Amino acid sequence: MFLDRLPSLRFGTLRLRIAVLFTILFALVMSVVMILVSQSIERFGERAASGDLAANAKVVDEILDLRAQQMRASAEVLSRDFGFREAVATGDSATIASALRSLRARAKSGSAFVVGLDGSMVDDGSGRHPPVDTIWGPLDDGNQKGLMRYGDEFALAASSPIEVPDLVGWLVVTQPLGAREMDRLAKLGAVDMQARVASQSDLPDWAAKSADGQIVEAPGQDDGLYHVSRLPALQDGIEPRLVLQHSLTEALAQYASLRYLLAAVIAAGLALVIALGFRIAGSITRPLNRLDIAVRKFARGEDATLAVEGEDEIGRLATNFNGMVQAIAEREREIIHVGLHDGLTGLPNRKLFVQQLDEALSLRRDDDQILVAYVDLDDFKVVNDTMGHPAGDALLRETAVHLRKHLPQAKVARFGGDEFAVLVKGIDPDQNLTALADEIQACFERPVDLGGHQAVSSASIGIAVAPGDGADGITLMKHADLALYRAKRDGKANHHFFEPSLDEQARRRREMELDLRLAIRDGGFELYFQPLYDLRADRLQGFEALIRWPHPTKGMVSPGEFIPLAEETGLILPIGEWVLREACRIARAWPDNLSVAVNISPKQFLAPGLATTIMQALTATGLSPERLELEITESVFIANVEKTLGTLHSLRDVGVRIALDDFGTGYSSLSYLRSFPFDKVKIDRSFVQDLAQEGNAHAVIRAITTLAEALGMDTLAEGVELPEQLEILRREGCQYIQGYLLSEPIPSAGVNELFDEMAAKPRQRATA
């Protein structure tokens, strides 16, 4: 045995041999301990470096997100500017480019450009933008920030919708993420690292196959730790990844002093081996073992706190370790809170609300119901426009406080803008859901004091209830959103429960909207014309242009079906502009004594630049302004009477004729006749149809024609189908007629034939 061999070492005494034995045993034990501790420290260093690298990745993500928000805020200032929106609506590329260059200089961005709904693009002249077909889809899906790539360079991008007032395009601002910029971001981290952005396809296989956010060590000679995480993209097909690299050698270098300390302790123990060998060994290994256990627990995500015993090196190491664990935990809590709550109101955001809804659904008992309400504040944009954005923010904060106070049983969230969500769980199956909906509605219907100014608050609410309307969160939220859309269509300050028919309606509406966009892009519309006849002169006076949509698979789609959808989506603006230009182009080939009448929708009329659009159409086609007649309804006066009258007068000044359509069906028609000198008043077809029945239709038409004649206005009766109606209208003094008695609407190709027919038999057709 080893003791039996000691005499051969020629030590003089047993005491010395025992001392040598203890010294050898102590040296062996300390060597083993040194190896184990070194390995533990190395593992701890790797885990600490991994934790720091993961924390740095979160910091970089937060900085990129904050920059994107700042860029979007800068973009929103320009996208809401009246002059800029007017330039976008009118296609003024020079003004748009100038504004974009100013925005780029002011925001110190890399580039700025505008993407239109039709796929067009106007940039700031820098040429730094990706192909428009790769970004139109994400913009149309409502994405507001992410990465783009032009050339070999990635850039952070933020978008803001351009609404006039409906969506006509997006303003996009980018900030290059080149090597210098990524180096700056890397220096903001707690440890030295290298940062870059790369496409998924450009990464090596071992990095591309790693899980999102996973810390991996590069194979081969590279001693680096890598963190690869997904970044949001505002462009199709780029799959951006944030790649952070941290040197493992540098991470472990900071623990070299600990190894020297351990070596010194072992050296001191060797000097005192006989008297204190085992005690010293125990006093050193016990705290190191506790540190190793704590490091392992911390690496597993468990609570890892070391008891501080003394103020020596081991005690300070425990103190520093505890401080590091607390700092990382606090930083993670802050990051999680920011990621799950709305910064303005403190309410949960969409992500946390989805988690709360999924949790409530998983814990729902068989008889319980869960209510999800989507809320959209009415006229919130008016508050922002008239009282300023601080007042709008104050309204949102006050609404959040009020909801917390008056709906203690509910979970309330803010999804952004003026959208809120309410979750009520544990509802008894016998409880009156209508009463609960009324309670939620009442929380929004009240006056709110905004810095001395009173604002009347109300909201439109869509409601879905589990399990009847869906058993999972995605379905419930989708159905609540559909119900909200229906509530907004029915008017303000009301709520609507989900109905299965809404899902099918939404599908058909989306399908028709896509078909409308394709028809606008591909020129899928046609114009038909219905003659307007002058009874006094017994001649053709002109035609009314009527849009028709020959769908490639559905046949002829009624205007009553697609025009309301075009109004809602804002597509009426490009459609109306096409109708105006096409009608002027076709009418230019008619005889000079014939005019063309074009209907102008309320949204089209209130959009900026209507007068400019009309003048451009007249100039481009060469049609005389006196031959163009615009037909409007009294609804155009509702939003802004003064602006409407100003636009009408400017059009009249250049010679364009103005007709009041559907006269007699509104509440204020007479007052509008006093406000503006219309050229023509169109008597609604409902009065013409009543002429064949006993009633006061004769008197009403006589009153209208007498009033119009006194005011110097012409009258035209719509919907004339019978000779008896024509004779009564002639007798009551109506000057013009329109209807199937003359002709149904015909394609433009048939207009010339109608010219010849009416020229040959003017009297017979007018009196048939």
C-alpha positions in Angstrom: 0.0 0.0 0.0 0.9 3.7 -0.2 1.8 3.9 3.5 4.1 0.9 3.3 6.0 2.5 0.5 6.7 5.7 2.5 9.9 4.4 4.2 11.5 4.1 0.8 11.2 7.9 0.5 14.0 8.2 3.1 12.1 10.6 5.4 13.8 10.5 8.9 10.8 10.4 11.2 7.2 9.1 11.4 6.0 12.6 12.2 7.5 13.8 9.0 6.1 10.9 7.0 2.6 11.6 8.4 3.1 15.3 7.6 4.2 14.3 4.1 1.2 11.9 3.8 -1.2 14.6 4.9 0.5 17.0 2.5 0.2 14.6 -0.4 -3.4 13.7 0.5 -4.3 17.4 0.9 -2.5 18.2 -2.4 -4.5 15.4 -4.2 -7.8 16.6 -2.7 -7.1 20.2 -3.5 -6.1 19.3 -7.0 -9.4 17.5 -7.5 -11.3 20.4 -5.9 -9.4 22.8 -8.1 -10.4 20.9 -11.2 -14.0 20.6 -10.1 -14.2 24.3 -9.1 -12.6 25.4 -12.4 -15.1 23.4 -14.4 -18.0 24.8 -12.3 -16.6 28.3 -12.8 -16.3 27.7 -16.5 -19.9 26.4 -16.7 -21.0 29.4 -14.6 -19.1 31.8 -16.9 -20.8 30.2 -19.9 -24.2 30.5 -18.4 -23.6 34.0 -17.2 -22.3 35.0 -20.7 -25.4 33.3 -22.2 -27.7 35.2 -19.8 -26.0 38.5 -20.6 -26.1 37.8 -24.3 -29.9 37.0 -24.1 -30.4 40.1 -22.0 -28.5 42.2 -24.5 -30.7 40.7 -27.3 -33.7 42.0 -25.4 -32.1 45.4 -25.0 -31.3 45.6 -28.7 -34.9 44.5 -29.6 -36.3 47.2 -27.3 -34.0 49.8 -28.8 -35.0 48.8 -32.3 -38.7 48.8 -31.3 -38.3 52.2 -29.7 -36.6 53.6 -32.8 -39.4 52.2 -34.9 -41.9 53.9 -32.7 -40.0 57.2 -33.0 -39.8 56.8 -36.7 -43.5 56.0 -36.9 -44.3 59.0 -34.8 -42.3 61.2 -37.2 -44.1 59.6 -40.1 -47.5 60.1 -38.5 -46.8 63.9 -38.2 -46.4 64.1 -42.0 -49.1 61.5 -42.9 -51.6 63.6 -41.0 -50.5 66.9 -42.5 -53.4 68.3 -44.6 -51.2 69.5 -47.4 -49.3 66.2 -47.7 -52.5 64.2 -47.7 -53.9 66.5 -50.4 -50.7 66.0 -52.4 -51.0 62.2 -52.1 -54.7 62.3 -53.0 -54.1 64.4 -56.1 -50.9 62.5 -57.1 -48.7 65.6 -56.8 -45.4 63.7 -57.0 -43.1 66.7 -56.7 -44.8 67.9 -53.5 -44.7 64.4 -52.1 -41.0 64.0 -52.9 -40.1 67.4 -51.4 -42.0 66.5 -48.2 -40.3 63.1 -48.0 -36.9 64.7 -48.4 -37.7 67.1 -45.6 -38.9 64.3 -43.4 -35.7 62.3 -44.2 -33.6 65.3 -43.1 -35.7 66.1 -40.1 -35.9 62.5 -38.8 -32.2 61.8 -39.9 -33.5 58.7 -41.6 -32.1 56.7 -44.5 -35.0 57.1 -46.8 -38.7 57.9 -47.0 -41.3 56.9 -49.6 -45.0 56.6 -50.2 -46.8 53.4 -51.3 -50.2 53.8 -52.8 -53.1 51.4 -52.6 -52.7 50.7 -56.3 -49.0 49.6 -55.9 -47.5 53.0 -57.0 -44.5 54.5 -55.2 -43.1 58.0 -54.8 -39.7 58.2 -53.0 -37.5 61.0 -51.7 -35.1 60.6 -54.6 -32.6 58.5 -52.7 -33.7 55.3 -54.5 -33.3 53.4 -51.3 -36.3 51.3 -51.1 -37.3 47.6 -51.9 -39.5 46.6 -54.7 -43.0 47.8 -54.0 -44.6 44.4 -54.7 -42.6 42.9 -51.7 -43.9 45.4 -49.2 -47.5 46.1 -50.4 -48.8 43.0 -48.8 -47.4 43.5 -45.2 -48.6 47.2 -45.4 -52.0 46.1 -46.5 -52.1 43.6 -43.6 -51.7 46.5 -41.1 -48.1 45.9 -40.2 -46.5 49.2 -38.9 -42.9 48.4 -38.3 -40.2 45.9 -39.2 -37.2 45.4 -41.4 -36.7 46.0 -45.1 -33.9 45.2 -47.4 -32.7 47.2 -50.4 -29.6 46.0 -52.1 -27.3 44.2 -49.6 -28.4 46.5 -46.7 -31.0 46.0 -44.1 -33.0 48.9 -42.7 -35.4 49.4 -39.9 -38.7 50.7 -41.3 -41.9 52.1 -39.8 -45.1 52.9 -41.7 -48.0 55.3 -41.1 -51.3 55.0 -43.0 -52.3 58.0 -45.2 -56.0 58.7 -44.8 -58.0 61.3 -46.7 -60.0 60.4 -44.7 -60.0 56.8 -45.9 -56.8 54.9 -46.6 -55.1 55.8 -49.8 -51.6 54.6 -49.1 -48.8 54.4 -46.6 -45.8 56.6 -45.7 -42.7 54.5 -44.9 -39.6 55.8 -43.2 -36.4 53.6 -43.0 -33.2 53.7 -41.0 -30.2 51.7 -42.3 -28.8 49.0 -40.0 -25.3 48.9 -41.4 -22.2 47.7 -39.7 -21.5 51.1 -38.0 -25.1 51.3 -36.6 -25.0 47.7 -35.3 -21.7 48.4 -33.6 -23.3 51.3 -31.8 -26.2 49.1 -30.7 -23.7 46.4 -29.5 -21.9 48.9 -27.3 -25.1 49.6 -25.4 -25.1 46.1 -24.0 -23.7 45.0 -20.7 -20.9 42.9 -22.3 -18.7 43.3 -25.3 -20.4 41.7 -28.3 -20.8 41.9 -32.1 -24.2 42.5 -33.6 -25.4 42.2 -37.2 -28.6 41.6 -39.1 -28.7 38.7 -41.7 -31.3 36.8 -43.7 -32.2 33.3 -42.6 -30.8 32.0 -45.9 -27.4 33.7 -45.3 -26.7 32.0 -41.9 -24.7 28.8 -41.6 -26.7 25.7 -41.1 -25.9 25.4 -37.4 -27.2 28.9 -36.8 -30.1 28.7 -39.2 -31.4 25.5 -37.5 -31.1 26.9 -33.9 -34.4 27.8 -32.1 -35.4 31.4 -31.9 -33.6 33.1 -29.0 -31.4 30.0 -28.3 -27.8 30.5 -27.2 -25.5 28.3 -29.3 -21.8 27.8 -29.5 -20.2 27.9 -32.9 -18.6 24.6 -34.0 -14.9 24.4 -34.9 -12.2 26.8 -33.8 -14.6 29.7 -33.1 -14.9 30.2 -29.3 -17.9 32.5 -29.6 -21.4 32.2 -28.2 -24.2 33.2 -30.7 -27.7 34.4 -30.1 -30.0 34.3 -33.2 -33.5 35.8 -32.9 -36.3 36.7 -35.3 -36.9 40.3 -36.2 -40.2 41.6 -37.6 -40.3 42.1 -41.3 -42.1 44.8 -43.3 -41.2 43.0 -46.6 -42.0 39.6 -47.9 -39.3 37.0 -48.4 -36.4 38.5 -46.3 -36.7 36.6 -42.9 -34.4 38.9 -41.0 -32.5 37.6 -38.0 -30.6 39.5 -35.2 -27.2 37.7 -34.7 -25.3 38.6 -31.5 -21.8 37.1 -30.9 -19.9 37.2 -27.6 -16.4 35.8 -27.1 -16.4 32.9 -24.6 -12.7 33.5 -23.9 -13.3 37.0 -22.8 -16.3 36.0 -20.7 -14.2 33.5 -18.8 -11.3 35.8 -18.4 -13.0 37.8 -15.6 -13.0 34.6 -13.5 -9.2 34.2 -13.7 -8.8 36.1 -10.4 -11.0 33.5 -8.7 -8.7 30.7 -9.8 -5.7 32.6 -8.4 -7.5 33.1 -5.1 -8.2 29.4 -4.9 -4.5 28.6 -5.7 -3.4 30.9 -2.9 -5.8 29.3 -0.4 -4.4 25.9 -1.4 -0.8 27.1 -0.9 -1.7 28.4 2.6 -3.3 25.1 3.4 -0.2 23.2 2.4 1.8 25.2 5.0 -0.8 24.3 7.7 -1.6 20.8 6.5 -0.9 18.9 9.7 -3.0 21.0 12.0 -5.7 22.5 9.7 -5.7 20.3 6.5 -9.1 18.9 6.7 -10.7 21.9 8.3 -9.2 24.3 5.7 -10.3 21.9 2.9 -13.8 21.8 4.3 -14.0 25.6 4.8 -13.0 26.1 1.2 -15.1 23.4 -0.5 -18.4 24.0 1.3 -19.0 27.6 0.1 -17.7 26.6 -3.4 -20.2 23.8 -3.5 -23.0 26.1 -2.5 -21.9 28.5 -5.3 -21.9 25.6 -7.8 -25.4 24.5 -6.7 -26.6 28.1 -7.0 -25.2 28.5 -10.5 -26.9 25.3 -11.6 -30.2 26.4 -10.1 -29.9 29.8 -11.7 -29.1 28.2 -15.1 -32.3 26.1 -14.7 -34.3 29.3 -14.0 -34.9 28.4 -10.3 -34.5 30.8 -7.3 -30.8 30.9 -6.6 -29.7 33.0 -3.6 -26.5 32.4 -1.6 -26.2 33.0 2.1 -23.4 35.5 2.8 -21.1 34.3 5.5 -18.4 36.7 6.3 -16.7 39.4 4.4 -13.9 37.4 2.8 -13.5 36.7 -0.9 -16.2 33.9 -0.7 -18.6 36.3 1.0 -18.0 39.0 -1.6 -18.4 36.5 -4.3 -21.8 35.4 -2.8 -22.8 39.1 -2.5 -22.0 39.8 -6.1 -23.7 36.7 -7.3 -26.9 37.6 -5.4 -26.7 41.1 -6.8 -26.3 39.8 -10.3 -29.3 37.4 -10.0 -31.5 40.2 -8.6 -30.4 42.6 -11.4 -31.2 40.1 -14.1 -34.5 39.2 -12.6 -35.5 42.8 -12.3 -34.5 43.6 -15.8 -36.5 40.6 -17.1 -39.6 41.7 -15.1 -39.4 45.2 -16.6 -39.0 43.9 -20.1 -42.0 41.5 -19.6 -44.1 44.3 -18.2 -43.3 46.6 -21.0 -44.1 43.9 -23.5 -47.5 43.1 -22.0 -48.9 46.5 -21.1 -49.9 49.7 -22.9 -47.5 52.5 -22.2 -50.2 55.3 -22.2 -52.9 53.8 -20.0 -51.1 51.0 -18.2 -53.8 48.6 -19.3 -52.8 45.1 -20.6 -52.1 45.2 -24.4 -53.3 42.7 -27.0 -50.7 40.1 -26.2 -51.6 39.9 -22.5 -55.3 40.1 -23.2 -55.0 37.1 -25.5 -53.1 35.2 -22.7 -55.8 36.2 -20.2 -58.6 35.0 -22.6 -56.9 31.7 -23.3 -56.4 31.2 -19.5 -60.1 32.0 -18.8 -61.2 29.6 -21.6 -59.0 26.8 -20.2 -60.5 27.2 -16.7 -64.1 27.7 -17.8 -66.6 25.4 -16.2 -69.2 23.7 -18.3 -72.1 26.1 -17.4 -70.1 29.3 -17.3 -70.0 31.9 -20.1 -67.2 34.2 -21.1 -67.9 37.6 -22.8 -65.4 39.3 -25.1 -66.2 42.9 -26.1 -64.4 44.9 -28.7 -64.8 48.7 -28.2 -64.1 51.5 -30.6 -64.5 55.1 -29.3 -66.9 57.2 -31.4 -65.5 60.4 -33.0 -62.1 60.0 -31.3 -60.4 61.5 -34.4 -62.6 64.6 -33.9 -61.2 65.1 -30.4 -57.6 64.8 -31.7 -58.3 67.1 -34.6 -60.2 69.8 -32.7 -58.5 69.7 -29.2 -55.1 68.2 -30.0 -53.4 64.9 -29.3 -52.7 65.6 -25.6 -56.5 65.9 -25.1 -57.0 62.6 -27.0 -54.4 60.9 -24.8 -56.1 62.4 -21.7 -59.4 61.0 -22.9 -57.8 57.5 -23.3 -56.3 57.6 -19.9 -59.5 58.8 -18.2 -61.4 56.1 -20.0 -59.0 53.5 -18.7 -59.4 54.7 -15.1 -63.2 54.8 -15.5 -63.3 51.3 -16.8 -61.1 49.9 -14.0 -63.4 51.6 -11.5 -66.8 50.7 -12.9 -66.0 47.2 -14.3 -64.1 45.6 -11.4 -65.2 42.1 -12.4 -63.7 42.5 -15.9 -60.3 42.5 -17.4 -59.8 45.6 -19.6 -57.2 46.0 -22.3 -56.2 48.6 -24.8 -55.3 47.4 -28.3 -54.0 50.7 -29.6 -55.5 53.9 -31.0 -59.1 54.2 -29.7 -59.7 50.5 -29.4 -60.3 48.8 -26.1 -61.3 45.2 -25.2 -63.2 43.9 -22.2 -63.2 40.3 -20.9 -65.8 39.1 -18.4 -65.5 35.5 -17.2 -67.6 33.3 -14.9 -70.9 34.5 -16.3 -73.9 32.5 -15.0 -75.9 30.9 -17.9 -79.0 32.6 -16.6 -77.5 36.0 -16.4 -78.9 38.7 -18.7 -76.2 39.4 -21.3 -78.0 42.4 -22.7 -78.0 44.0 -19.3 -74.3 43.3 -19.0 -73.7 44.8 -22.5 -75.7 47.9 -21.4 -73.5 48.2 -18.4 -70.4 48.1 -20.5 -72.0 50.6 -23.0 -72.9 53.0 -20.1 -69.2 53.2 -19.1 -68.5 55.1 -22.3 -71.5 57.3 -22.6 -70.7 60.3 -20.4 -69.2 63.7 -20.6 -65.5 63.9 -20.0 -63.6 67.0 -18.7 -60.4 67.5 -20.8 -58.6 70.4 -19.3 -61.6 72.6 -19.0 -63.2 71.5 -22.2 -66.1 69.1 -22.2 -66.1 66.1 -24.6 -69.0 63.8 -25.1 -67.8 60.2 -25.0 -69.5 57.2 -26.6 -68.5 53.9 -28.2 -69.4 51.2 -30.6 -69.1 47.7 -29.2 -69.0 44.3 -30.7 -69.6 41.3 -28.4 -68.9 37.6 -28.7 -69.8 35.0 -26.0 -68.2 31.7 -25.3 -69.0 28.9 -25.8 -71.8 29.8 -28.2 -69.7 32.1 -30.4 -66.5 30.1 -30.2 -64.5 27.9 -27.9 -61.0 29.4 -28.6 -59.6 32.8 -28.2 -58.8 33.4 -31.9 -62.4 32.6 -32.9 -64.0 34.7 -30.1 -61.8 37.8 -31.0 -62.6 37.4 -34.7 -66.3 37.2 -34.0 -66.2 40.2 -31.6 -64.4 42.2 -34.3 -67.1 41.3 -36.9 -69.8 42.3 -34.4 -68.0 45.6 -33.9 -68.0 46.3 -37.6 -71.8 45.6 -37.7 -72.3 48.0 -34.7 -70.3 50.8 -36.4 -72.4 50.3 -39.6 -75.6 50.6 -37.5 -74.6 53.9 -36.1 -72.8 55.3 -33.1 -73.2 54.6 -29.4 -74.6 51.1 -29.7 -73.5 47.5 -29.3 -74.1 44.4 -31.4 -73.8 40.7 -30.5 -72.1 38.3 -32.9 -74.4 36.4 -35.3 -73.2 33.6 -37.6 -74.4 35.5 -40.6 -71.8 38.2 -39.9 -69.0 35.7 -40.7 -70.4 34.9 -44.1 -71.0 38.6 -44.8 -67.4 39.5 -43.9 -66.2 36.8 -46.2 -68.3 38.0 -49.1 -67.4 41.6 -48.3 -63.6 40.8 -48.4 -64.0 38.9 -51.6 -65.8 41.7 -53.2 -63.3 44.3 -52.0 -60.5 42.3 -53.5 -62.4 42.0 -56.8 -63.0 45.8 -56.7 -59.3 46.5 -56.3 -58.6 44.2 -59.3 -61.3 45.9 -61.3 -59.8 49.3 -60.5 -56.3 48.1 -61.4 -57.3 46.3 -64.6 -60.0 48.7 -65.9 -62.9 46.3 -65.2 -65.7 49.0 -65.2 -67.9 50.3 -68.0 -70.0 53.4 -68.4 -73.6 53.3 -69.5 -75.6 56.4 -70.4 -79.3 57.3 -69.9 -80.7 60.2 -71.9 -82.0 63.4 -70.4 -84.8 64.9 -72.5 -85.8 68.6 -72.8 -89.7 68.7 -72.9 -89.9 72.3 -73.8 -87.4 72.2 -76.7 -88.4 68.6 -77.7 -84.8 67.5 -78.0 -82.1 65.5 -76.4 -80.4 67.5 -73.7 -77.7 65.1 -72.6 -76.9 61.9 -70.8 -76.3 60.8 -67.2 -73.2 58.6 -66.8 -73.9 55.4 -64.8 -71.2 53.0 -63.8 -71.5 49.2 -64.5 -69.3 46.3 -63.4 -69.3 43.3 -65.7 -67.7 40.8 -63.3 -65.8 38.0 -65.1 -67.5 35.3 -63.1 -70.6 36.8 -61.4 -71.9 38.7 -64.4 -73.2 42.3 -64.1 -72.9 43.4 -60.5 -75.5 45.9 -59.4 -74.1 49.4 -58.4 -76.4 49.1 -55.3 -74.2 46.2 -54.2 -70.7 47.4 -54.8 -71.0 51.2 -54.4 -71.7 51.1 -50.6 -68.7 48.9 -50.1 -66.6 51.3 -52.2 -67.8 54.1 -50.0 -66.8 52.2 -46.8 -63.4 51.2 -48.0 -62.5 54.5 -49.7 -62.3 52.8 -53.1 -65.0 55.2 -54.2 -62.3 57.9 -54.7 -60.3 56.1 -57.5 -63.6 54.8 -58.9 -65.2 58.2 -58.9 -62.1 59.8 -60.5 -62.2 57.2 -63.3 -65.9 57.8 -63.9 -65.3 61.5 -64.2 -62.5 61.2 -66.6 -64.1 58.5 -68.7 -67.4 60.4 -68.9 -65.6 63.6 -70.0 -63.6 61.6 -72.6 -66.7 60.0 -74.2 -68.8 63.2 -74.1 -66.1 65.1 -75.9 -67.1 63.1 -79.1 -70.8 64.1 -78.8 -72.4 67.1 -80.5 -71.6 70.3 -78.7 -75.2 70.9 -77.5 -75.2 67.7 -75.4 -74.0 67.6 -71.8 -73.0 64.7 -69.5 -74.1 64.4 -65.9 -71.8 62.6 -63.3 -72.8 61.6 -59.8 -70.3 62.8 -57.1 -70.4 60.8 -53.8 -70.2 62.5 -50.4 -66.8 61.0 -49.7 -65.5 62.0 -53.1 -66.8 65.5 -52.6 -65.2 65.9 -49.2 -61.9 64.5 -50.3 -59.2 67.3 -50.8 -58.5 68.3 -54.4 -61.9 67.5 -56.0 -61.9 70.8 -57.9 -58.4 70.1 -59.1 -59.4 66.6 -60.2 -62.4 68.0 -62.2 -60.3 70.6 -63.9 -57.7 68.1 -64.8 -60.3 65.8 -66.3 -61.8 68.7 -68.4 -58.3 69.9 -69.5 -57.1 66.4 -70.4 -60.2 65.6 -72.5 -60.9 69.0 -73.9 -64.6 69.0 -72.8 -66.1 72.4 -72.2 -66.9 73.0 -68.5 -70.5 74.1 -69.5 -71.1 70.6 -70.8 -70.3 68.9 -67.5 -73.0 68.6 -64.8 -72.3 67.3 -61.3 -75.1 65.6 -59.4 -74.8 65.8 -55.5 -77.1 64.9 -52.7 -77.8 67.0 -49.6 -75.7 64.6 -47.5 -72.5 66.4 -48.7 -73.5 69.4 -46.6 -73.6 67.5 -43.3 -69.9 67.4 -42.5 -68.9 71.0 -43.3 -71.4 73.4 -44.9 -69.0 76.3 -45.4 -66.3 74.2 -47.1 -69.0 72.5 -49.3 -70.4 75.8 -50.4 -67.0 77.1 -51.1 -66.2 74.1 -53.3 -69.5 74.4 -55.2 -69.0 78.1 -55.9 -65.5 77.5 -57.2 -66.9 74.9 -59.6 -69.7 77.2 -60.7 -67.2 80.0 -61.3 -65.5 77.9 -64.0 -68.8 77.0 -65.7 -69.5 73.5 -64.4 -73.3 73.0 -63.7 -74.5 71.7 -60.3 -77.6 69.6 -59.8 -79.3 68.7 -56.5 -80.1 65.0 -56.8 -83.0 63.1 -55.0 -84.8 66.4 -54.1 -87.6 65.9 -51.6 -86.2 62.8 -49.8 -84.1 64.7 -47.2 -85.0 66.9 -44.3 -83.1 70.1 -45.3 -83.5 70.3 -49.1 -85.3 73.6 -49.0 -82.7 75.2 -46.8 -79.9 74.1 -49.2 -81.8 75.6 -52.1 -81.6 78.9 -50.3 -77.9 78.4 -49.5 -76.7 77.7 -53.0 -78.0 78.6 -56.5 -78.3 75.1 -58.1 -78.6 74.9 -61.8 -81.0 72.0 -61.7 -83.2 70.2 -59.2 -83.8 66.4 -59.8 -87.2 65.3 -58.5 -87.0 62.0 -56.8 -88.5 59.0 -58.7 -90.8 58.2 -55.7 -92.9 61.3 -56.6 -93.1 60.4 -60.2 -94.3 56.9 -59.5 -97.1 58.2 -57.3 -98.5 60.3 -60.1 -100.6 57.5 -61.3 -102.2 57.1 -57.9 -104.6 59.3 -56.0 -102.7 61.6 -53.6 -100.7 64.8 -53.4 -97.9 63.9 -55.8 -99.3 66.4 -58.4 -99.3 69.1 -55.8 -95.8 68.3 -54.7 -94.4 68.3 -58.2 -96.2 71.6 -59.0 -94.7 73.1 -55.8 -91.2 72.0 -56.7 -91.4 73.2 -60.3 -92.9 76.6 -59.2 -90.2 77.0 -56.5 -87.4 76.1 -58.8 -88.7 78.4 -61.5 -88.9 81.3 -59.0 -85.3 80.6 -58.0 -84.1 80.3 -61.6 -83.4 76.6 -61.5 -84.4 73.8 -64.0 -86.3 70.7 -62.9 -85.8 67.1 -64.0 -88.0 64.2 -63.1 -86.4 60.8 -62.6 -87.9 57.4 -63.3 -90.4 58.4 -66.0 -91.8 55.1 -67.4 -95.3 55.9 -68.6 -96.7 58.3 -71.1 -99.3 59.4 -68.5 -96.5 60.4 -66.2 -94.8 62.4 -69.0 -98.0 64.4 -69.8 -98.6 65.3 -66.1 -95.0 66.4 -65.7 -95.2 68.5 -68.9 -98.5 70.0 -67.6 -97.0 70.8 -64.2 -94.1 72.7 -65.7 -91.3 70.1 -65.4 -88.6 71.0 -68.0 -86.6 67.7 -68.3 -87.3 64.0 -67.9 -85.3 60.9 -67.5 -86.4 57.2 -67.4 -87.2 54.0 -69.3 -89.9 55.7 -71.3 -87.1 57.3 -73.3 -84.4 54.6 -72.9 -82.8 52.3 -70.4 -79.1 53.0 -69.8 -77.1 51.9 -72.8 -73.4 51.3 -73.5 -71.4 54.2 -74.9 -71.3 52.4 -78.3 -75.1 52.7 -78.6 -75.2 56.5 -77.9 -74.7 57.4 -81.5 -77.6 55.2 -82.6 -79.8 57.0 -80.0 -78.7 60.3 -81.4 -79.9 59.3 -84.9 -83.2 57.9 -83.6 -84.1 60.9 -81.5 -83.0 63.3 -84.2 -85.4 61.5 -86.6 -88.4 61.3 -84.2 -88.0 63.9 -81.5 -91.7 64.6 -81.1 -92.9 61.0 -81.3 -90.4 59.8 -78.6 -91.2 62.6 -76.3 -94.9 62.0 -76.5 -95.0 58.3 -76.9 
